[in-house]
Amino acid sequence: MPRLTRRALLASSAAALAGCNAVSEPTELPTVTPAPVPRGRDEAIEALTAERPPRIGRDVAVADDHVPASRDHLRRVVDRTARALDGVEAGGDDATAREVSSLRIDVEDLRAFLDRRWDDPLVALDRIRERIPHAGHALGYALALRDGADAEPVDPEAARADCRAYFADRRFACADPGRLLVNAVAAESRLRSVLRQVERMGIPDPDDRRDPDAIAARYRHRAHLRHALEDARRLTVAGSGPASEREPFAAALRRNRARLRRAVRTELDAVEEPSKTVGNDDSPARQQVARALVDLGREAEWHVANSWNAAERNHDAISLFAAARGLVHARAVRTAVDRTDPLVDADRVSFDALERARGAAIDAVATADARVDRPLERRLLGAAAGTIRIADYRIDSAASGGSGGGGEGDPRARAYARYRLAVAIPGHVADAASMATERGG
């Protein structure tokens, strides 16, 4: 009977969970992880990025009983594991005794975790969900040690089918479509993340009744899937509003999504090529910024592609949000391209121009953060803060000897273009949110 693979699996899966269950929100551009920056980098860049952009809250509604219920589920799994370990025969071999001792440490660690608290209920839900697969794995292994081939058989495929059915069977009845969409995006992204993790790890053959690692993996996946599905259901209900005020929104969601996609195409078609917006007598810096802004339009196309891909998997809230995000991005690109820019009149974008553009971007986002209070608008506004962070990374990377995050042209010009884009984004979130939440035909 293998004795080391369980611990190795738990260690390796912890790394996978750290990536998956951090729950990147669904329609963001791929996260850019800054490379280590060597000491002695340009002090001008360090000063430029010293002030952090505002962090826009996720504003997901969480019912008062959701976190306690999630915590209780984890506690039940942990308690069942402890009882199973109490039933393992004390006269087993040394290897079994070591496994039992290791599992008891797991149980104590999980019980200590159950005492932790977080101010943000959504963070609490995410942290608890991260521990559920570890608890399920420990339970399955404990049962395998106690019962051997007679351990209760479980098949995670049924739980996976329930998760897929959740995506396919919703009517999106709600009192406030904007509130629902914010919660439904959170629900879908978290459940999608767990499904992807299970798919990557694979489900062992249900007929394998003797391998404790296979038994543990089946318990792990079933517990993880069931917990994630319950989280998704509760988040969706919390965003739906009072039952007496709910009205169907599914048909309107599909109409709005199609309308938003068409609007993105219209906006991008209206963005003129740099050769038409800058002349040969314009400065090289101005020409580079104009080209960078037009190139940024491709990211709006990425959002639309994400919308289509999500729709094919019945991730309808993610799909609608991606289309709305694409429209905000496309209109912001067009606005930034159309505005004249007297700061860029040299051979290369200066640090002074970068500093002013970044300051304007932070001011624009901070002002909008204080003014905007509707959930979906705030969710869309988060793109502006994210755009500043991407620009910061790219100019910082270039100053440290990197490529500046890919793309052609001067990294300063590309960062400058993103700062201008961030200034323009807040002016378009309200209209995109309105188009996403219309109920009429």
N, C-alpha and C positions, 0 to 999 in steps of 0.2 A: 504494500500500500504506500503510494508516494506521500512523503511527509513535508517536503519543502515547497512544493508548488503553490500551496494555498497562500503562504506568506509572500512568495514572490508575486503572485497574481494580485494580491491586495496592494502591494507596493507599486506595481506597474499601473494598476487601474486607478490609483490615486492621482497619478499624473494625468491620465486620460480624463478623470473627473474634473480636475482643475481646469482643463481646457473646455470641456463640454458644459459643465454645470455652473460655470461662471455666467452662463446664459448671455451670450452676446445677443443683443437685440437684433431682430431678424434681417432688416433691410439696410443695415449699416454697410459701408464699404469695408473691405477686409481690414482687420485691425493691423496697424503698423506698430511693431515693437521696436523701439529705438535701440540701436546698437550701443554698446558701451562707448562713452565719449572720452578720449584721452585727455589728460590734464594739459593745460596750456592752450586750449582751444581759444578761438578769437573771443576776447572779452566783450566785443560789441554784440556778438550773437548771444552770449550769456545774458547781457543786460536786456537785449531785445525780448527774450522769452521769459524774463523773470516773473512778470505778472501773468498768472494763470487765467485762462478764460473761464467764465462762469460755468458751473455744472448745472444743467437743467434737470430738475427732478423728474422721475419717471411717472409720478402721479397715478399709480395703479391702485385702484380701490381694493382693499382686503377686508373681508368680514371679520368681526371681532372674534368669532369662534374658529377661524381658519387655522391660525398658528397653534392654538392649543390642541386642535384635532390632529394636526400634522405631527406635533410632538408626541401625542398619545400613541399614534401608530408606531412611531419609532420605539417608544417605550415598550409596547406590547411585543415587538419583535425581539428586543433585547431581553425582556423577561422570559420569553419562551426559550431563547438560547441558553439562559442560565439554568432553567429547569432541565433542558436536555443534557447539559453537561453534568448535572447532579445525577443523572441516570446512567452515565458511562461507568462501566465496571472498573472498580479501583485496581483490580488485579491484572489489568492489561499490560502490554509490553511497554518498554521505556519510550519508544517512539510515540505511542498513544498518549502516555502520560505527558510528554512534552507538548503535544498538540492541545491537550486539554488545558494545560497551564497557559499556553499561548492564547487560547480562546478566552480563558477567564480574564486575561489582561485586556483583550478586545472588549469584553463586556464591561469591565470597569472604566475603560476609556470612553465608551459610548454613554455610560451612566453619568460620567463627569460632564460630557458634552450636553446631556439633557438639562443640566443646571444652568447652561449659558443663556443669556438674553441679549436681544438686539433691539435698538430703538426703531429701526425700520422693519415693519412686518414682512415686506417682500424679501429683504435680506435674510430674515429669520427662516422664511419658507425655503429659500434657496440653500441655505446652510443645512437645514434638516434633510432636504432631499438629497444633498451630497452624501449624507451618512447612511441613507437607507440601503443602498446596494451593499455597503460594507456589513451592515447589520444582517441583511438577508443572506449574504455569503457565509457569515459566521454561523447563522442558524442552520443553514443546509449542511455545513461541515459538522456541526455538533450532532445533528440528527444522524448523519452518516456514521459517525463514531459510535453513537449509541445503538443504532438499529441495523447498521450494515445494509445489506441488500433489501431488508424489510422497511427501510425508510420510506415515509409517505411519498409516492410519486407526484411530481408537479410538472405541468407543461406550460412554460411561459408563452407559448404560441397563442393560447386562448386570451391571455392578457394583452398580447400585441394586437390581436384582432379587435379587441375592445377599443384600443387606442385608435386604430385606423377607422373604426366605425364612428368614433366621436367626431372625427373630422368630416365625415360624410353626411352625418344626420342632423345638422344644426339648421335652425330657422332664423337665428339671430334676432329673436323678438326682444325688444328693448324699449326703455323710456327715452334714452338719450343716445343716439348712434355714436356720437363722439366719445362718450364715456365707455360705451361697450367696446368700441374698436381698440381703445388703449388697453383695456383689460384682455380682450380676445387676442391681441397681438402678444401680450405677455404670456397668456395661456398656451397659445399655439407654439411659440418659440421654445418654451420650456419642454413641452411634450415632444416636439420635434427633436430637440437635442437628445432626450433620453432614447427615443426610438433609434436615432442614428448611432448612439453609443452601443446599444444592444446589437444592432446590425453589425457593427465593426467587430465586436467581441465574439459574436456567434453564439448560438444556442446549442448545447450538446444534445446528442441523440437521446430522446426520452427513454429508449430501451436500455441505456447504459445505467444499470442499477448498482454497480459495484465500485465504481470509481468515485471516491468522496469529492474530488474536485469537480466532476461533472454534476454530481448532486448539488453541491454548493452553488455552482454557476446557475443552475436552473432556479434555485430558491432566490438567488441574487437578482436575476432578471425579472422574475415574477414580482418580487417586492418592489423593485424599482419602477416597473411599468404601472403597477396598480397605484402606487403612491403618486406618480406623475399624472396619471389620469384623474385621480381625485383632486389634485391641485388644479388642473385645468378646468374641471367642472366647477369648482368653487370660485375660481377667479372669474369665469364667465358669468356665473350667477351674480356675483358681487357687482359686476359692471352692467348688469341688465336693468337695474332699477326695480321699483315696486312692481309686483306682478299685475296689479290693477292698471298700471300705466304703460305696460309693454305693448308694442305693436310690431308686426313682422317687418323685417328689414332685409331679408335675404335677397329678394328680387331687386330692391333698390341698390344693394351692395354691388350686384353684378352690373347693373346699368351704370352706376357711378364709376366703377372700375374701367369699363370700356371707354367712357367719356374722358376720364383722366388720361388714359393711354393716348387717345387721339389728340388731346390737348398738348401732351408732351411733344408729339411729332410736329404739330403746328408751330410750337415755340422754337424747336430746333431748326426747322426749315427757315424760320425768319432770322436766324442768326447768320449774319453775313460773314463770308470768309475774310481773313485779315487783309487780303489784298484790296478789299473794297472799303475797309474801315480805316486803314492807315495808308498814307502815301509814301512814296520813295523818299520824300524829303523829311519824313518823321524820323525821330531818333531811333537808333537800334533798340534801345530799351523799350520804347513804346511799341515797336513792332513785335518784340518778343512777348510782352505782356498780352497784346491782342491775340497772338497765336495761342498762348497758354490758356486764355479764357475760352477761346473756341474749342480747344482740345478738351476742356472741362465738360463740354456738352456731352461727351461720350459717356460720362458717368451717369447722366440722366438716362441714356439708353441702357446702361447697366441696371438701373432701377426698374425700367420697364421689362427687361428680360427676366429679372428676378420676380416681377409680378406674374408673368406668364408661367414661369416654373413653379411658383407657389400654387397657382390656381390648378395646375395639373395634378397636384397632390392634395387638393381640397383644403389647402391652408389659406382660406378665403380672407381672413382678416389681415394676414401678412401680405397677401396679394394686393388688397386694396390699399394698404398703407404704403407699399412699395410704389404703386402708381402715383399716389399723392406726393410722396417724397420725390419722385421723378419730376413731377410738374413744378414743385418748389425749386428744384435744382435748375431745371431748364429755364424758368422765368428769371431766376437770379442770374444765370449766365447771360441771358439777353440784356438784362438791366445793366450788368457790369460792363458788357461790351459797348453798350450805347452811351455810357457816361464818359465824358472827356476827362482826361487825367493830366493836369498840369505838373504833377510831381515828377513824372517820368520823362525827362527831356535830355538824357545823357546817353553815353554809350552802354551803360550798365545801370541797373536799378541800384541806387545807393542805399546804405544802411539808414540814412535819414528818411528816405521814402518808405522803406520797409517799416521803420518804427512808427511813422505816421499812419500808414495803412493798417498796421496791426492795432494801434491804439483806437482807430476808428472802428475796427471790427469788434474789439472788446466792448467799446462804448455802445455800439448798436445792439449787441447781444444782451448786455446788462440792462439796457433800457427796455428791450422787449421782454426780458425775463421778469422785470418788475411790473410790466403792463399786462402781459398775456396771462389769462387765468383758465381758459378752457382747456380741458385735458388733451384733446387731439392737437390743438394748435401748439401747446407746449411740447408735445412729443415731436412734432415736426420742427419746432424751433431748435431742438437739440442738435439738428444737423449743422447749424451755424457754429455752435461751440466746437463740434467735431471737426469742422472744416479748419478752424483756427489751429486746433491741435495737430492736424495733419500737416499744415503749412509750417508750424513750428518744428516738427520732426524733420521735414525735408530740408529746411534751411540749416538746421542744426547738423543733420547728417552730411550735407555738402561741406559745411565748415570743418567737419571732422575727417574729411577725406573720402566720404562716401559719394554715391551718385546723386544723392538728394531724393531718393525714392523712385527713381525711374522717370521716363519721359524725356523728350528732347528739349533743348534750349537751356538757358541759364537757370540754375536752381533758384536764384533770387527772383527772377521774373515769374517762375511758377509759384513760388510762395506768395509773392505780391498779388498774383491773380487770385489765389485762394483767399487772401485777406479781403480783397474787394468782393469776392463772392459771398463771404460771410457777412459783409455789410448789407448786401442786397437780400439775403435770405429772409430776414424777419418781415420784410414788406410783402411777402407772398404766402405766408403760412395761413393766414385767415381765409383767403379765397380758396386755396387748395383744400383746407379742412371743410369749408362749406360745400364744395363740390363732392367731397367724399361722403358727406352725411345727409345729402338731400334725400327726402323720402318720395318726392313727387315723381311722376312718370316722365 
